[in-house]
Amino acid sequence: MRFTPNILDEIKARLPVSDVVRRRVKLQKSGREWKGLSPFGTEKTPSFFVNDQKGFYHDFSSGKHGDIFSFLVETEGLSFPEAVERLAAEAGVYLPAESEEAVRQDRQRASLHEVVEMAAGYFEDQLQGRAGAKARGYLADRGLGPALQKQFRVGYSLPERFALRDWLASKGVSAEAMCETGLLNHGEDIAVPYDKFRDRVMFPICDRSGKVIAFGGRALEKDVPAKYLNSPETPLFHKGSILYNHHTARKAAHDAGTVIAVEGYVDVISMSAVGFANTVAALGTALTPDHCELLWRMAEEPILCFDGDKAGRKAAARAIDNALPLIGPGKSLRFAFMPDGQDPDDLARNGGHDAIAAVLASAKPMVEVLLQRELETGPVDTPERRAGLEKRINEVLRLIPDEQLRRYYREDIFQRLANIMPGAASQRQQLQNRRAPFVPGQRGRFQAGRQEPQTGYRNKPLVAGPGIQRTQVFARVGALALREAQILLAFAFHPDILSRHVEELAELDFASADATKLRDGLIACAASDPVDHVELKKELVSLGFGDALQKVEAVTAIAKLWNVQPEAANEDVKATLNQVMALHRRARSLHRELKSAEFALGQDPSEENFSRLQEINLELVGLEGREAALEGFGIMSGRPARSF
C-alpha cells in the first residue's frame, strides 16, 4: 500500500505526538514540550522530549528522533505500513486500497497541484504587469508594499472572462483540470466554462506543507455580489480544515508560545508586517473542530482576534459555542477585541506593533467572554432573571465534555457573578451559613450564634452513615486501596497480560502515590517483555520501584486475594481485571461527581442537589458491595474455571 504525503500529514494533524507517546511513557509538561523517561532504555532522569507543535519526539539518551509512525515502529516492532494503518484507524483517516485507480488518483492530485501552482504564478505576473496597476494601488493604500506582495505571493486576476482559461490551455492544461481545481465556473447551465476569479486581488491559500491549493479573491469594484470570494471545495481544498498562512505561522507560533487567529487575509499580512508572523485566518468561515485542532497543535491557548463592534462580538459568541464541546485540559482559547470601529489591519497600520501587542496582552479567557455574553442578553435585577441566567449558564456548560473542567467553569462563573451581583451573592451565602458543610466521616456542627432552620433537610448537617464510613471510598486521601493493589498485582504477577494490555493500564489513574508509582514502573518494564513475574519483579527493583511493589503486595497479602497471584489461571486473572478495572473507573468517576455534588449543594442547598448527593453516596456503597463479591470466583488448586 502506498501512503501519500497528504494522507500521512492528515494522520499527524489529527493525532498529536504526545497522545500517541503517553500510552507508553508518562509525560509531564515542560514549558512548550512534554518530558518523560526514555522508552528506549533505563534511566532515572527524564531525557525524552515530545513537541506537539513540531510533530516529533527526541530521546537524548539514545539519540532517537521521529514522529508518531517511527515511535510505533521503534517501541512495538511494527512495520511502517502497520504503524500507518493502526494510527489511521485511530485518527479516522481512510486509507484507500492500493490499486491502479489509487495510483491514478495520486497522479491526478499531483497534476492538480501543478495546475494551481501555474495559476498562482500567472496571477503574480499580472499584478506586476501593466494591467495590475489598479490592484497595486489598492494594495499600496492598504499598506501592502512590494516586499509583502512577494512574501505572500499576492496576485491579480484580469477582468476578462477567459484570460486565465486561455493562458492555461496554451500550456497544455485541460478544461477538466481547470474545473476540478475550482479555477473555472462550470455546470449544466453554463455552456462555456469561464474564469471564476475576475478583476480581483488574489491571495494564494497553501496547505500545511506550503503547496498552493486554492485562492481567495478580493474584488476591486464595489458593485460585485461578493467582496471576497474563495475557491470552491476541490480534491485539494477543504475550507473547514485549512488555515490561511498555517505553513509559515507554525514555527513563529512555537517561538512565540502562542498563535493568533484573525478573520481576513489582509489582517494576517498586516499583522505579520508589524512582527506577528504567528497569525492565521480561518478563511471567512466559523471556527470548525478541525480549525481548533490545528490551532491547538500550535499552542495550548490560541488567541482569537475579533473586531470590537457588534458583528465581532457575535462572531466571538459563535466561536465559543463551537469550541466548548472540544476544550479540555491544555486546550482552551483566549479572546482579544479590537478597539471599536477597527479591525487588525487598521490597528496594525495605524498603531504598529505596540498597539497590537497591547490588545493581545488584554486577551480574555473564554470563561469571562462566555459570562459576558450571557449577561448581555438582558438584565438580571430580579430573582427570576437571575434564575434564568443561571439556567442558561448551566445549559451552556453541559457542552463541556470533561466533567472536572465543567465543574471548574461553573465555580469560576458563579464566583464572578458573586463579584458583580453582591446582593444575590449575599443571599446565597446566608443560605450556606445556615447549614454545616458536608464532611465525609465527620459530624458537622452549626457555628455558634446561628439559628438552625426549622423545616426541611437543612435542620441537620449531612453526615456519612456508619456503613459508608467503613468502605474504601471514605478512606483517607492517598491511602492505597485494595482495588488499586488488586489491579496492579494482576499485571505484576502476569507479565504476558501486561504486555498485551499496557495501554489500558496507562489510562488508569490511582489515588495512592505508591500505586501511581508502581503503575509507571510496570509501563516502563512492559517494553522489555519480561518472561515471567520473577524477571519482572527483578526489573522493577532495579529501576527503583521495589518499595512501591512491597507496599502493594502487603495490602493484598492481608486480603488474601488468590485470584491475582502468580499461580492463578490467566482466564481468571483476565476476568478479575475486566470487572475490577470497570469498578475502578466507575469509582474514580463517582468520586469526581461527589466533589461536584458537594460544591453544587454548597452553592444551592436545594432538594434536587441534596438528592443527587444521596444518589452518589448510595451508588458508592453499592459499588463497594459488588467489589467484595469478586473475591470468590476463579480457579485455583483444581477449581473449575468460570466464564465471564
N, C-alpha and C positions, 0 to 999 in steps of 0.2 A: 504494500500500500504506500502510495506517495503522499507526503504531508506537505502541503504548500505553505509558504511563509505566512500567508493570510490566516490559514487555519491555526497554525502554531501561535501566531500573535493573538488570535481570538481566545484561545485557551488560556494563555498567560494573562490576558486582560481580565478574564473572569475569575482567575484563581490567584490571589496574592501568594507570594512565595512563603510568607510566614504561616499561612493557613495549611500549606502542604507540609512544611518542615515541622511544625509543632506537634504533629502526630507522633513523631519520634524524639523530638528534642523539646525540653521545657524551656520556653523562651521568656525573657524579661525585657521590658522596654529599656532602651539605652539611647537617649537622645532621639534621633530620627530613625534609628535602627533597632533591631532586636538582637539579643545575645543569648548564648547558652553554651552548654558543654558540647564538645565536638562529638558527633555521632560516628566519627571515623577512627576514634582512638580513646584512650583512657586519660582523663585529666580532671583536676580539681578546680582549676581556674578557667572560666569561660574564655574561649578563643574563637568561637564560632559565631559569625555575624550574618544577619539577614537584612537586606534592604529592599523593601517593597517598591519604593519609587523607582529604583533602577532595575528591579526584577531579578536579583541574583543573591546567592549566598557566597560567603568566603570563609574558609577554615584556615586560620593562621597556623595551627599546629601541624596540619598535613599539607597545606598549600592547595587544597582542592577548592574549586570555584565553579559555579554553574547556575543553572536555572532549575525550574521545577521538574523538568524532564530528566536532567542529569542527576538530580537528587534521588529520584526513584531508581534510576539505573545503578547509582553508587550504593544506596542503602538497602535495596531489596533485590538486587541482582536481576532486574528486569532488562529486557532488550529495549532499545529506543522505541520501536513500534508498540511494544506492550505498554510502556510508560505513557505514550501519547494516547493510546486507546483508553487506558484507565482514567487519565485526567480529563480527556474529552467527555467521557461519560459523566464524570462529576460536574463538569462545567456546563453540561447540556449542549455541547457543540457537536453537530452532526458530522460524521466522517464518511464521505462518500466511498463506496467500494471502488477499488482500482479497476478501471475498465477503459476501453477505447474511448467511451463517451466522457469519462472523467478526465482523461488526458486531453481530449479535445476542448473541454471546458476550461482547463487550466491554460491552455494555449490561447483560448479566446479571451480570457481575462487579461493575460499578458498583452495581447494586441489592443484591448480596450484601454489599458494603461497608456500604451503608446499613443493612441488617438487623443486622449485627454491631454497628455503632455504636449503633443503637437499644437493643440488648440491654445494651451497656456502660452506657448512661445509666440504664436500668432497674435494673441491679444496684447502681449508685451510690446511686440513690434509696432502694432497700430497705435498704442499710446504714445510712443516716442516719435511717430511719424507725423506728417502734416495734418492728417485727419484727427489726430489726438489732441490738438491744441486746446479745444474746449474742455476736454477731460483733464488735461494738465492744469488748466486754470482753476477748475473746480478743486482739484487736489491741493493746489497751492493755497487756495483760500482756506482749506481745512488744515493747513499746516503740514501736509504730507509732501515733502520735497523729493527730489530725485533719489536720494540715498534710501529713504524709506520705501519709495516705489520699487526700487530694485530689490531691497531686502525681502519685501513681502510679495514680490512678483506681480504687482498690480498691473492691470492691462486695460484695454478699451475695445469694445465691440462696435463695429461700424453700423450705421443706421440701415443699410441695405438689407433686404430680406434674404439674399443668397450669398452674401460676402464670404462668410466662414465656410458654408457648404461647398461653394465652388473652389475655394482655396484647398480644402481638404481633399476634394475629389481630384484636383490636379496632382496631389501627392499619392494618389492611389487608394485613398480611403473610401470604403463602400458606404452607400447611404444607410445600409442596415447598421453598420458600426456607429455611424453618427447618431442614429436614432437611439441605439442601445445605450450610448453614453449620455443621453439627455441633451445633446447639443442642438437637436432639431425638434421643432414642433411637428408632430405627425399623428395620424389617426384615420379612422374610416371617413370622416367628413373633411379631411384635408387631402386634396388631390395631389398636391406637390409639397413635400416637406420643406420647411423653411427655418431659418436661424431662430433659435429660441431667445437668444440674447442680442438685442439691437440697441445701439446708442446708450450703452451703459458702461460705467466704470466696473471693471471685472476684478474680483478677488478670488484667486485660486484657493480651493479647500483641499488640504492634504490629509492623508491617513497618518497613523502613528509613526510610520517609517519615513514620512516626508514625501511620499508619492502623491502627485495631484490626482484627485479622484472626482472632483466636481467644482462648481463655481457658484459664487454669489455675485449678482449684478445690481449696481445702484443706478437708477435712472437719472439722466441729466435733465430731462424735460419734466415739468410739473404736472402735466395733464395725463400722464400714463396711469393705467389702472393700479399697478403695483410699484411703489417706490423701490423696494428691494425684492429681488427675485432669485430664488435658489434653484439649482438643478433638481430635477425630479429624482425619485428613488430609482436606482440602477443596480446592476450586479456589483458595482464598485462602491456605491454610496448609499448609506442608510442614515438619514439625518438624525434620528434619535440616538445614535450611538457614536457620533462624531463631535469633537470639539475643535473649533477653529483655532489654529496655532498650537495645537497639542504637541506636535512633533518638536517644536522649539522651546515650548514652555516647560517641558518635563525637567530638564537639567536646571533651569533657572528656579523652578519651584523647589527642587531638592536643596539648592544652595540657600534659598531664602527661607525655607521651612514652611512655606505656605503657597497656595495657588489662589489666584483671583479670577473670578468669573464675571464677565460683563455681558451686555446684550447685543453688541454690534461689532462688525468688522473694523470700522474706523475707531471705535472705542479701544479695541485691542491694540491697534497700531499706535494710537496716540499715547496710550499707557506705556507701551514698550519704549516709545521715543523718549519718555521722561524717566526711564530707569526701572520700569516694572515689566521686565520680559517674562515674568511668570503669570501672564494674563492670557485667558482663553475666553471663547464665547460659545454659546450653545446654539448658534445658527437660527436665532429667532423663534425657537420652539420652547415650550415649557420644559422644566427640568425633568428628565426621564431617569429611571433606575440605572440605565447604562451610563448616563452622564454622571450621576452620583458616584458610581463605582470608579469611573475614570478619574474623577476629582480626588476621591479618597486614596487612590493609588499614588497620587502626588503629595497629598497632605492629609492629616487627620481632621483638620478643621478648615476647609476651604472658605474663602470669603466671597460671598455673593454681593456684587455691587448693583444697586438699583437707583434709578432716578428718584429725586426727592419729591416728586409730585404724586398725585393720587394714583396715576397709572403704575408708577413704580412700586407703590405700596401694595397694589392689587397683585402685581407680579410676584412680590415677595410672599404674599399670602398663599398664592398658588404653589410656590416653591416649598413652603412649609408643609402643606398637605401632601405633596408628592414625596417629600423626604422623610416624614415621620415614620412610615412603615419600614424604612430602610436603616434608620440610625441605630447605633449601638455603642458599646464601649469602644473608644478610639475612632468613632465615625459620627461626626456632627458637622454643623455648618455655622458660620457667623454671617451677619448681615450688615453691610455698610450702605448708607444712603447719602447720595449727593445733595449738596445744597439745592433748595427748591428752584426749579427752573433750569438746572444744569444737568448735563449727562457727563460721563467720564471724559469724553472727548473735549467738551467745553472746559471742564476744570483743568485738564492736563495742559491745554493750550494757554489758558489764562493764568493759571496759578502755578503750573510746573510741578516738579517732584514734591515739594513741601506741602502743597495743597492736597495732592493725592494721599501723601503719607498721613496727613492729619485725619482725613476721612477714614482711612483704613485703620488707624490707631483707635478710632472710636467705634469700630465694628461691634455690634451687639450679639450676644449669644442667642441662639434660636429660641430658648425658653422665654427670654424677655420680649422678643418680637411677637411670639405667639400670644403672650398675655396682652400685649398692647393691641394686637388685632382684635381680640375678644372684647376688650374694654371699649374699643371704638364702635362696637355695634350698637351701643345705647347706654343710657345712664344706669347706674347701679345704686340709686339712692333710696331704695326700699327693700325690705326683706325679700319680697317676691322677685325683684330684679336681681338681687344678689344670688338668690337660689337658682335663677335661670342662668346666670353667669357660671356658677359652679357646675351646673348640669352640662352646659356646653363644653366647659373645660374637660370634664371627666369623659365626655363622649369623644373629644378630640384625642385625649391621651390614650384611649384604647387602641389607637393606631400603632402605638409604640410596641414592638413585639417583645422586647426584653423587659421582664417583669421588674427587675431591680431598677433599671433605668426609668421605667414608668413611675415607680414609687418616688424616685429622686425628683423627677419632674413635678410630680404632684406636691411634694414637700416644698420645693423651691417656689412654685407658683403661689401657693397659699401663704408662704412667708412674705412674698412680695405684695400680695393682697393685704396682708396684715399691716404692712408699712404704709400703704396708700389709703386704706379704709380702717382707720383706728377704731371707729365706732363698732364696726362689725367684728373686728378682732377682739375688742374688749368683751363683747357678748360671748364670743366663743370661748375666751379664756375663763370667764366666770363659770361656764358650764364645766370646763375641765377642772377648775379648782374645787368643784363640789363633789368630785369623785377621786378616789385614790388611783394612782396608776396601776396598771395590770403588771404584776411581777410574778413570773412562774415560780412556784415553790415557796412563796412568802405570803404572809397575811398582811394586806395593806392596812393603812390607818389614815383617817382623815386628819388634816392638820388642825391644831388647836385653834379654837375660836371660830371655826367654820361650821355652819349648820348643815346637817345631813338632809338630803331630800326626803320627803315623807312618802313618796309614791314611786312605783316603778322599780326597775332593777338597780337603779343607782343608789339605793339606800344602803348598799353594802358593796365593798370593793370586790373586784373579780379575783378569785383565788383558785389556783390549780388544785384539784382534788387529790387525795392521797394516792388514788390509782395512777393518775398521770404522773405524780411526783416520783413514783417508783420506776417509771420507764426510762429508757435511754434518752428519749427526746428531751428530757429535762435535766440531763446530767450537766455538769459544769462545762462551760465552753472550752473546747480544746481537748477534752478527755477522749481517750482512744475507745471508740465504740466497738462493741462486739461485732456488729455488722461489718465495719470497716476492716477489722482484723480478719474476719472470715473471707472477705473478697481477696485481700492481699495474700493470704497464705495459700489460697487455692491456686493463685498464679505462681507463688514462690515454690510450692511443692510439685507443681506440674508444668515444667518449662515448655513442653510441647503445646500446651494450651496457651501459654503466654506468647509464644512466637506467632501463633495464628490470630490472637485477639489482642495484640498490644495496643492497637488503635482504640479499641473500646476502653481499655484501662486508662489510656492517656486522656480520654474525655471526662473521666470521673474526677470530681473534686471531693476532698475529705476535710472534716472539721479538725482532726488532730494533726499537729505538726509532724509527729512521728509517722503517721500513716501517709501523709503527703511525701515525706522524705523517702519512705520505702517504695512508694509508687514510682517516684523519679528514678530510684535505683533499679527497679525492675525494668523500666523502659530502657534505661541505659544498657542493661545486660542483655536485653532481648536481641540486640543486633548481633551479638556473638553466637547466638543459637546454642546455649548450653545443652548437653546431652541428658542430664538428669538434675534432680534437685540438689544433690550434693555438690556438683560442679557449680550450679547457680549460687548456692549459699557461699561457696568459697569466693566467687567473683564479687558478690555483694559485700562481703567482709573486706576484700582487697580494695574496693572502691570507697570504703568508709561508711557503708550503710549497715554494718553489723549491729550497732546498738539499736537502730530502729527495728531491725528484724527480731532481735531478742525481746523487745517490748511487745511487739505484735504477737510473738509466739507465747509470751507469758499470759496474755489475755485469753487466747484460745485454749491454752492448757488448762486454765481454771474452768472454762466452759465445757471442755472435753468434746470439741466439735470433730467427730470422727470423719465426717463426710468431706473434709478438705485435706486430710492427712495424706502423706505420700502413698500409703497402701490403698487408698480409696480408688475405686474404679473410675476411669475417665468419664464414663457416661454419667455417673453420679455427680462428679465434680462439675461437669458442664450443666447438668440440670440445676444443681445448687446455685451455681453462678448466675444462670439465667434469672432465677427467682430473686436471689439476694440483691443482684445489681439493679433489678427493676424496683425492688423495695427501697434500695438506697437512693436511687434517683428521685423516687416519689417523696421520700422523707426529706431530702435536701430541698426539694421544691416546696414542700409544706412548711419547712422552717422559714423560707423566704416569705411565703404567704402569711405566716403567723406574724412576722415582724410588720408586714404591710397592714395586716388587720389591726394590730395593736396601735399603729400610728393613726389609722383611719378612725378608730374608736376614740383616741385622744383628741383628734380634730373635731369629730362629730359624734358625741355619745348617743347615738340613735339605736332603736331596737334592731334595725337592719344590720348595722355594724356589729352589734353585740351578738346577733345570731350567727353572723359569718365567723366570728371568733370562736364561738362554741362548735360550729361545724368543723373547723380546722382541728380543734383540740380532740374532738371525737374521732376524726379520721386518723390522727396521730396515734391514739390509743388502739384503734383497730389495726393499724399498720404494725404496731408492736406485737399484737396477738398473732397476726399472720406470720411474722418473722419467727416467733417462738415455735410455730407449728412446723417449721422446716427441719428441726433437729432430728426427726425420727425417720427420715427416708434415706434410701441408698442401698448399696451392697457393701458388706464388709464381713470377712470371716465366713464366706459362703452364703450370705443373704442374697436372695434373688433380686435382679435389677428391676427398677420400676421406671416406666416410661414417663416422659414429661410432655 
